[in-house]
Amino acid sequence: MRGATRVMWAVGVTAVALSATACGGGTSGGSSSGGGGGIVRASWGDPQNPLEPANTNEVQGGKVLDMIFRGLKKYDPKTAKAENMIAQSITTSDSQNYDIKLKSGWTFSNGQPVNADSFINAWNYDALLKNAQLNASFFSYIDGYAKVHPDAAGATPSATTLSGLQKVSDLEFKVRLNQKFSLWPDTLGYSAFYPLPQSFFTDHAGWLKKPIGNGPYEISSYTKGTGMNLRKWSGYKGPDPAQNNGVDLRVYTDNNTAYTDLQAGNLDLVDDIPANQLKNVKSDLGSRYINEPAGIIQTISFPLYSSRWSSAKSAMVRQGLSMAINRQQITQQIFQNTRTPATDWTSPVLGDAGGYKSGLCGAECTYNPTKAKQLVQQGGGLPGGKITISYNADTGSHKEWIDAVCNSINNSLGNNNACVGAPIGTFADFRNKVTNKQLNNPFRAGWQMDYPLIQDFLQPQYYTNASSNDAHYSSPQFDKLANQANAESDSAKAVSTWQDAERQLVKDMPAIPLWYQNGSAGYSTNLSNVLLNPFSVPVYNEIKVK
């Protein structure tokens, strides 16, 4: 989800189909009182797409999906470890053929059972080309994917279901992958793999108007541009029920306004502290300010589909731009050390065993104005003599850091007009321009991990035709190493091979690593037991309202 990837401020949803009238009108005020119950009033941003689990690859929709769904696995909110949720067991003898057994008693909120068909039917739908799900490639490891989702332009699927899925009983199914993938079970907590009720298929339009899941919350109402109300589902069968009566997600197009509402008592939770408030937030909120490491990296991505960036020499220009950015200064002055300069394309949250390798990017991610200017000149100069960096203007305090990045580039290149920020009104509009390949200059991007594996930071973003490959980067060498890494049965060897693939990114620089991001949030005196998970998302179901 997250990835995310998926990130409100870093990249990593639902709007069009969930109309205001369909879910019963606008948001209610929502009481914030009641002994241990009550409603959590939280800031939010309109998602990009309807809330189909496999069609959501950014954080706003991901927040909702993770409240209304549970999958085979769930990531521990403190450690991110993948733990069985609906799965009773996931076993294999060869890292390619998996047997999945389900726990009994699970249902969706409409009473329909959560069974093997709930997963098999969902995954077949998600993978099928005609359904145009953004996260379809997450199913590419399953046998038969090439037949239901051919890569060639204009190709017609020769099958409608994945041959690698086989039902054994209502509570058991088998999965055959098209290659060995020893880490595959740990991916199954990601929202793309969530089950779907039969009503999704029998009344798809109705389901889109009011999504039905099997998680701790139900959607009560949604008005695009205003907010979404979720309420505790009393029939939830999982071990992690909601500790409050519901969550009102309120749409804000300016996180400064959200922060002001928090201070005024009109809001209970803000999970995006404005950059210009970071110097005051500790004195404003005291212990109600959260600042924790998270699996997030911020980058600047390039539209490699554009002729401006497709020449062989343009990689030198991108490397030069990376070396022109004074990451240390920006993270100190703009972000008050709530960011750490990035030296690879993953996150320190992974640790050495998970794939993080400090300094992997080397000189290409080290501030060096002299070398930066040389590389840009050797690469033929900036396309058109200057660049813009696009970003969404509604959330995330992007203007401040984009301006700082451009100032650093301008100073390094000795040209005050070399770089300028290019704001785009809303997150949804910005993401639509990115996914529709409407940008010809760099744009802000980034990743919030879906699961704590190096594979998740690299494959969805940089593998040819991957679901979140916004740069449309394609490298046969990167793809080859990625395939080799996934096939490794030894996890340490798999991580090492993924790092070899990552070194190809140093050469090609499809995206510039900027900094690793902490999760930051603030909450009101109405709340207790507030924490951010390693994905930087509030653990809504654990929050208590005083």
C-alpha positions in Angstrom: 0.0 0.0 0.0 1.6 1.4 0.8 3.0 1.9 -1.4 2.8 2.9 -1.9 4.2 3.2 -3.5 2.0 5.4 -2.2 3.1 8.2 0.0 1.2 11.4 0.6 4.5 13.3 1.0 6.7 10.8 -0.6 5.3 9.5 -3.8 3.8 5.9 -3.2 -6.8 7.2 -3.8 -10.4 6.8 -4.1 -12.5 9.3 -5.7 -14.4 8.9 -8.8 -16.6 5.9 -8.2 -17.4 6.6 -4.5 -19.8 9.5 -5.1 -21.2 11.7 -2.4 -24.7 10.3 -2.6 -23.7 6.7 -3.0 -22.4 6.3 0.5 -25.1 8.3 2.2 -23.9 11.9 2.1 -21.2 13.9 3.7 -19.2 13.6 6.9 -20.7 14.0 10.3 -19.1 16.0 13.0 -18.3 12.9 15.0 -18.2 13.1 18.8 -14.8 12.8 20.4 -16.1 11.7 23.8 -17.2 8.5 25.4 -15.3 6.2 27.8 -12.6 4.7 25.7 -14.8 4.9 22.6 -15.7 7.9 20.5 -14.6 9.0 17.1 -11.1 9.8 16.0 -11.1 12.9 13.7 -8.0 12.6 11.4 -6.6 14.5 8.5 -6.6 12.9 5.1 -6.4 13.5 1.3 -8.7 12.3 -1.4 -7.3 9.1 -3.0 -6.6 8.7 -6.7 -8.7 5.7 -7.7 -11.7 3.7 -6.6 -10.9 1.5 -3.6 -10.3 -1.8 -5.3 -7.4 -3.3 -3.4 -5.3 -4.0 -6.5 -6.0 -0.6 -8.0 -4.6 1.4 -5.0 -0.9 2.1 -5.0 -0.6 5.2 -2.8 -1.1 6.0 0.8 -4.4 7.8 1.0 -6.5 4.9 -0.3 -4.1 2.5 1.4 -5.1 3.9 4.8 -8.7 3.1 4.2 -8.0 -0.4 2.7 -6.0 -1.3 5.8 -8.9 -0.3 8.0 -11.6 -2.2 6.2 -9.6 -5.3 5.1 -7.5 -8.0 6.5 -5.4 -10.4 4.4 -3.5 -13.7 4.7 -0.8 -11.9 6.6 -0.5 -8.6 8.6 2.6 -6.6 9.3 3.2 -6.1 13.0 2.6 -2.4 13.8 5.8 -2.1 15.7 8.3 -4.3 13.9 6.7 -4.7 10.4 7.2 -8.5 10.7 4.8 -10.4 8.5 2.6 -12.5 10.7 -0.3 -14.8 9.8 -3.8 -13.2 10.0 -6.3 -15.2 7.9 -3.7 -17.7 7.0 -3.5 -20.7 9.3 -0.3 -21.7 7.5 1.7 -21.1 4.3 4.1 -23.9 3.6 6.4 -24.9 0.8 9.1 -27.5 0.1 10.8 -25.8 -2.9 10.0 -22.0 -2.6 7.9 -22.3 -5.7 4.8 -24.4 -4.8 2.9 -23.1 -1.8 0.0 -24.6 0.2 -2.2 -22.0 2.0 -4.6 -23.0 4.7 -7.1 -20.5 6.1 -8.5 -20.0 9.5 -12.2 -20.7 9.8 -14.9 -18.3 11.0 -13.9 -15.2 9.0 -16.6 -13.3 7.2 -17.0 -10.0 5.3 -19.2 -7.3 6.9 -22.1 -8.3 4.6 -22.0 -11.9 6.1 -20.4 -13.6 3.1 -17.6 -16.0 4.1 -13.9 -15.4 3.7 -12.7 -18.6 2.0 -10.4 -19.9 -0.7 -12.6 -18.5 -3.4 -12.4 -15.1 -1.8 -8.7 -15.1 -2.6 -8.7 -17.0 -5.9 -11.4 -14.9 -7.4 -9.9 -11.7 -6.2 -6.4 -12.6 -7.5 -7.8 -13.7 -10.9 -9.6 -10.4 -11.2 -6.6 -8.4 -10.1 -4.3 -10.0 -12.7 -6.6 -9.9 -15.7 -5.5 -7.3 -18.3 -9.0 -6.0 -19.1 -9.5 -5.0 -15.4 -6.6 -2.6 -15.6 -5.5 -2.8 -12.0 -2.5 -0.8 -11.2 -1.1 -3.5 -9.0 -1.6 -6.3 -11.4 2.1 -7.0 -11.6 2.2 -8.1 -8.0 0.6 -11.3 -9.4 3.2 -11.7 -12.1 5.0 -14.4 -10.1 2.0 -16.7 -10.3 1.9 -19.3 -13.0 -0.3 -18.2 -16.0 0.1 -14.5 -15.5 1.6 -14.0 -19.0 -1.6 -15.5 -20.4 -4.1 -13.4 -18.5 -1.9 -10.2 -18.7 0.3 -10.3 -21.9 2.9 -7.5 -22.1 2.8 -6.9 -25.8 0.8 -3.8 -26.8 -2.6 -4.7 -28.1 -2.3 -8.3 -27.1 -5.4 -10.2 -26.1 -5.3 -12.5 -23.0 -5.4 -16.2 -23.9 -6.8 -17.1 -20.5 -9.0 -15.5 -17.9 -7.7 -17.2 -14.8 -4.3 -17.9 -13.3 -3.3 -21.5 -13.9 -1.1 -21.4 -10.7 -4.1 -21.1 -8.4 -5.8 -24.3 -7.4 -8.7 -24.7 -4.9 -8.3 -27.7 -2.5 -11.3 -26.9 -0.2 -13.1 -23.9 1.2 -10.2 -23.4 3.6 -7.2 -24.4 1.5 -5.7 -23.5 -1.9 -2.4 -24.0 -3.6 -0.3 -21.5 -5.5 2.4 -22.4 -8.0 4.8 -19.6 -8.9 6.6 -19.4 -12.3 9.9 -19.1 -10.5 11.3 -19.7 -7.1 10.6 -16.8 -4.7 11.6 -17.6 -1.2 10.4 -14.3 0.2 7.0 -14.5 -1.5 4.9 -15.3 1.7 6.1 -12.1 3.3 4.5 -10.0 0.5 1.0 -11.3 1.3 0.2 -8.7 3.8 0.1 -6.1 1.1 -3.3 -4.8 0.2 -3.2 -6.0 -3.4 -3.6 -9.5 -2.1 -6.7 -8.8 0.0 -9.7 -11.1 -0.5 -12.9 -9.9 -2.0 -16.5 -10.8 -1.2 -18.8 -12.4 -3.8 -20.7 -9.1 -3.9 -17.7 -7.5 -5.6 -18.3 -9.7 -8.6 -22.1 -9.9 -8.6 -22.7 -6.2 -8.1 -19.4 -4.5 -8.9 -20.9 -1.0 -9.4 -22.7 -1.3 -6.1 -19.5 -2.4 -4.3 -17.5 0.5 -5.7 -20.1 2.9 -4.3 -19.8 1.4 -0.9 -16.8 -1.0 -0.5 -17.3 -4.0 1.7 -14.4 -5.6 3.5 -13.5 -8.0 6.4 -11.5 -5.6 8.6 -12.2 -3.8 11.9 -14.1 -0.9 10.2 -16.9 -0.4 7.8 -17.3 2.6 5.5 -20.3 4.7 6.6 -20.1 7.6 4.1 -17.8 9.4 1.7 -18.0 12.8 0.0 -15.1 13.5 -2.3 -13.3 16.6 -1.3 -14.8 16.5 2.2 -14.1 13.3 3.9 -14.9 9.7 4.7 -16.5 8.3 7.9 -15.6 4.8 9.0 -17.3 3.0 11.9 -16.2 0.1 14.1 -17.6 -3.3 12.8 -19.0 -5.2 15.7 -18.8 -8.5 13.8 -15.1 -8.4 13.2 -13.4 -11.8 13.8 -9.8 -10.8 14.0 -7.5 -10.4 17.1 -7.1 -6.7 16.6 -10.5 -5.0 16.9 -10.9 -1.3 16.9 -10.4 0.4 20.3 -12.5 3.3 19.3 -16.0 3.7 17.7 -14.8 4.9 14.4 -12.6 7.3 12.4 -13.6 10.4 10.5 -11.1 11.1 7.8 -11.3 14.8 6.8 -9.9 16.0 3.6 -7.4 18.9 3.8 -5.8 20.5 0.8 -3.3 22.4 3.0 -1.5 20.6 5.9 -1.0 23.9 7.6 -4.7 24.3 7.9 -4.9 20.7 9.4 -2.2 21.6 11.9 -4.0 24.8 12.9 -7.2 22.8 13.4 -5.3 20.3 15.6 -4.1 23.1 17.8 -7.6 24.6 17.9 -9.2 21.3 19.0 -11.1 20.8 15.8 -9.0 17.8 14.8 -7.6 14.9 16.7 -4.8 13.5 14.5 -2.5 14.9 11.8 0.0 12.6 10.3 1.8 15.2 8.1 3.4 17.9 10.2 4.0 20.9 7.9 7.7 21.6 7.3 7.4 25.1 8.5 6.0 23.9 11.8 8.7 21.4 12.6 10.7 24.0 14.6 7.7 24.7 16.8 6.0 21.3 17.0 7.8 20.1 20.1 6.8 23.1 22.1 3.3 23.1 20.6 2.5 19.4 21.3 5.1 18.1 23.7 4.8 14.4 24.1 1.9 14.3 21.6 4.3 14.8 18.8 5.6 11.6 17.2 8.8 11.5 15.1 9.9 7.9 14.3 12.0 6.3 11.5 9.8 4.9 8.8 10.2 2.8 5.6 10.0 5.9 3.3 12.4 7.4 0.8 11.9 10.6 -1.1 13.2 10.8 -4.7 13.1 12.9 -7.8 12.0 10.8 -10.8 12.6 11.4 -14.5 10.1 10.7 -17.4 12.4 8.4 -19.4 9.6 8.0 -21.9 10.3 11.6 -23.0 12.8 12.4 -25.7 14.3 15.0 -23.4 15.6 12.2 -21.2 15.9 9.1 -23.4 19.4 9.7 -24.9 22.3 7.6 -23.6 24.1 10.6 -22.4 21.2 11.9 -20.3 22.2 9.5 -17.5 25.2 11.8 -16.9 22.9 14.8 -16.6 20.8 12.9 -14.0 23.9 11.9 -12.1 25.1 15.5 -12.2 21.8 16.8 -10.9 22.0 14.3 -8.1 25.5 15.6 -7.1 24.2 19.2 -7.3 21.8 18.7 -4.4 23.0 19.5 -0.9 21.0 16.9 1.0 22.6 17.6 4.3 21.8 21.3 4.3 18.2 20.7 3.2 17.4 18.1 5.7 18.8 20.3 8.5 17.3 23.6 7.5 14.0 22.6 5.9 13.2 19.4 7.8 14.9 20.1 11.2 16.7 16.7 10.9 13.5 14.7 10.6 15.0 13.4 7.3 18.3 11.8 6.7 20.3 12.2 3.4 19.8 9.1 1.3 22.8 7.0 0.1 20.8 4.3 -1.6 17.2 3.6 -2.9 15.8 1.7 0.1 15.5 2.6 3.8 17.6 2.1 7.0 14.4 0.6 8.5 15.2 -2.6 6.6 18.5 -3.0 8.4 21.5 -4.8 6.9 19.6 -8.2 6.8 16.7 -6.6 5.0 18.8 -5.1 2.2 19.7 -1.6 3.3 23.4 -0.8 2.4 24.6 2.6 3.5 26.7 4.4 0.9 25.7 2.1 -2.0 25.0 5.1 -4.3 28.5 6.4 -3.6 29.8 9.6 -5.2 26.7 10.0 -7.4 24.7 10.8 -4.2 27.3 13.0 -2.6 27.1 16.8 -2.9 29.9 17.9 -5.3 29.0 21.1 -7.2 32.2 21.0 -9.4 31.6 17.5 -10.5 27.9 18.1 -10.9 28.5 20.9 -13.4 31.0 18.8 -15.3 28.7 15.8 -15.7 25.7 18.0 -16.8 27.9 19.6 -19.5 29.3 16.2 -20.6 25.8 14.9 -20.9 24.8 17.6 -23.3 23.4 20.1 -20.8 19.9 20.4 -19.3 17.2 19.7 -21.9 16.1 23.0 -23.3 18.5 24.8 -21.0 16.5 24.4 -17.8 14.2 22.0 -15.9 11.1 22.1 -13.8 10.3 19.8 -10.9 6.6 19.0 -10.6 4.8 18.4 -7.3 1.4 18.5 -5.9 0.7 21.7 -4.0 -2.1 20.5 -1.7 -0.2 18.3 0.9 3.2 17.5 2.2 5.0 20.9 2.3 6.6 20.1 -1.0 7.1 23.7 -2.2 9.7 24.4 0.5 11.9 21.5 -0.3 11.4 21.6 -4.0 12.5 25.3 -3.9 15.5 24.3 -1.8 16.5 21.6 -4.2 16.2 23.9 -7.2 18.3 26.6 -5.4 21.0 24.0 -4.7 21.0 22.9 -8.4 21.1 26.5 -9.6 24.0 27.4 -7.3 25.9 24.2 -8.3 25.4 24.9 -12.0 26.0 28.6 -11.8 22.7 29.4 -13.4 19.8 31.0 -11.4 17.3 29.8 -14.0 18.4 26.2 -14.3 15.7 24.8 -12.1 12.3 25.9 -10.8 9.4 24.2 -9.1 6.2 23.4 -11.0 3.2 23.0 -8.7 0.1 21.0 -9.7 -3.1 21.7 -7.7 -4.0 18.4 -6.0 -2.5 15.1 -5.3 -5.0 13.3 -7.5 -4.3 15.6 -10.5 -0.6 15.3 -10.0 -0.7 11.5 -9.9 -2.9 11.4 -12.9 -0.4 13.4 -14.9 2.3 11.0 -13.7 0.5 7.8 -14.6 -0.7 9.2 -17.9 2.8 10.1 -18.9 2.0 13.8 -19.3 5.2 15.2 -17.7 8.3 15.9 -19.7 10.5 17.1 -16.8 11.4 15.6 -13.4 8.8 15.2 -10.7 8.8 14.4 -7.0 8.3 10.8 -6.2 9.3 8.3 -3.5 8.3 5.2 -1.8 6.6 4.0 1.3 7.3 0.3 1.7 4.5 -2.2 1.3 6.4 -4.8 3.1 9.9 -4.7 4.7 11.9 -6.2 1.9 14.5 -4.7 -0.4 12.6 -6.3 -3.3 9.6 -4.0 -2.5 11.7 -0.8 -2.8 13.2 -1.8 -6.1 11.0 -4.1 -8.2 7.7 -2.2 -8.2 9.5 1.0 -9.2 12.3 0.0 -11.5 11.5 -3.4 -13.0 10.4 -3.1 -16.6 6.6 -2.3 -16.8 6.2 -2.7 -13.0 3.1 -1.2 -11.4 4.8 1.9 -9.9 7.5 2.4 -12.5 6.6 6.0 -13.0 9.9 6.8 -14.8 9.2 3.9 -17.3 12.7 2.8 -16.7 13.8 -0.4 -18.4 17.1 -2.1 -17.9 17.7 -5.7 -19.1 20.6 -6.0 -16.6 18.5 -4.8 -13.7 15.6 -7.1 -14.6 18.0 -10.1 -14.9 19.5 -9.5 -11.5 16.0 -9.0 -10.0 14.9 -12.3 -11.4 18.0 -14.0 -10.0 17.5 -12.4 -6.6 13.9 -13.6 -6.4 14.9 -17.2 -7.3 17.5 -17.4 -4.5 16.4 -19.8 -1.8 18.9 -18.3 0.6 17.6 -14.9 1.9 21.1 -13.5 2.4 22.1 -14.3 -1.1 18.8 -12.9 -2.4 19.5 -9.6 -0.6 23.1 -9.5 -2.0 21.8 -10.0 -5.5 19.2 -7.3 -5.1 22.0 -4.9 -4.1 23.8 -5.8 -7.3 20.6 -4.8 -9.2 20.5 -1.6 -7.2 24.0 -0.7 -8.4 22.6 -0.5 -11.9 20.5 2.3 -10.7 23.6 4.2 -9.8 24.7 4.0 -13.5 21.3 4.9 -14.9 19.9 7.2 -12.2 16.2 6.9 -13.2 15.4 8.6 -9.9 17.6 10.6 -7.6 17.5 9.5 -4.0 17.1 12.5 -1.7 16.4 11.5 1.9 15.0 8.9 4.2 11.9 10.1 6.0 10.7 9.8 9.5 7.0 9.4 10.1 5.7 12.4 11.9 2.3 13.0 13.5 0.6 15.1 16.2 -2.5 14.3 18.2 -4.9 16.0 20.5 -5.5 15.6 24.3 -8.6 13.6 23.3 -6.5 10.6 22.2 -4.2 8.1 23.8 -2.3 5.0 22.6 -1.4 6.7 19.3 1.5 5.3 17.3 2.8 5.2 13.7 3.6 1.8 12.2 6.9 1.4 10.3 5.1 2.4 7.2 4.4 5.8 8.9 0.7 5.2 8.9 -1.3 5.7 12.2 -2.4 2.5 13.7 -6.0 3.7 13.8 -7.6 0.6 15.4 -5.3 0.9 18.4 -6.2 4.6 19.1 -8.3 5.2 22.2 -10.6 8.3 22.6 -10.8 9.7 26.1 
